[in-house]
Amino acid sequence: MQRHIHTNLDFEYQLRFGDAWTRPKPLIETLSRWRYILRLVPGWHDALPTDAWGQDNTLYWGIGRPGAGLDVGLVRRVNSKVFSHEFAKEAGVELPGATLCSSVAQLEQVLEAQTAILKHPLGFSGRERIEVCGELDERQRGWANRVLAEGPILVEPKVSLTREWSLQFDVGEQVDFLGTALLLVDRHGQHRGHVVGWDAPNTEILAIATDAAWAVHRAGKCGSLGC
């Protein structure tokens, strides 16, 4: 069976803007490099790069399941920080004080004098977020209003990062754990690379990620999943 490498680092932008999303030239160049970098991963040297997008029905989100169709609304839901926040609350692993805000008034009440990170529901890789200390200034208020037009804002306390991992699963009739990669990020939390086969997360983190994968399974999504 021929395998394909599909790079869509802008997937959340596709979910947000749909057909209105146009890939900037620098992003196209980055995706092109990653298509070939990923062939260095053991076992993937013979995979074929593809330009297909994750939300396109011609490439179901879960390659190898032709005819399954694609529910973009479902994909958007399980990729949203609303979904992950609700899972974290149910599992008892949410950050202390983390909350969803659906208005600027609620946001200001939650912020008070604390330093917090405000996140777009479909933000990713340290993007689409701002850091706020206490009251919102004019620029931050404008950002908040733009985000609230698309969905609630996730407010989390600022924490110090020690490690970040990508845990990969295949979600079908069952949930199969495929492996992990250590994520390299800058001080803003933006992705800069992967390290495969080194410094795996502990069993507690794996158990939480597996529970999250099962939550996605119960929601009805099948295919590849990164936690």
Buried (B, 14 or more C-beta within 10 A) or exposed (E): EEEBBBBBBBBBBBBBEEEEBEBEEEEEEBBEEBBEEBBEBEEEEEBEBBEEBBBEEEBBBBBEEEEEEBEBEBBBBBBBBBBBBBBBEEEEEBBEEBBBBEEBEBBBEBBEEEEBBBBBBBBBBBBBBBEBEEEBEEEBBEBBEEBBEEBBBBBBEEEEEEEBBBBBBBBEEEBEBEEBBBBEBEEEBEBEEBEEEEEBBEEEBBEBBBBBBBBBBEEEBBBBBEB
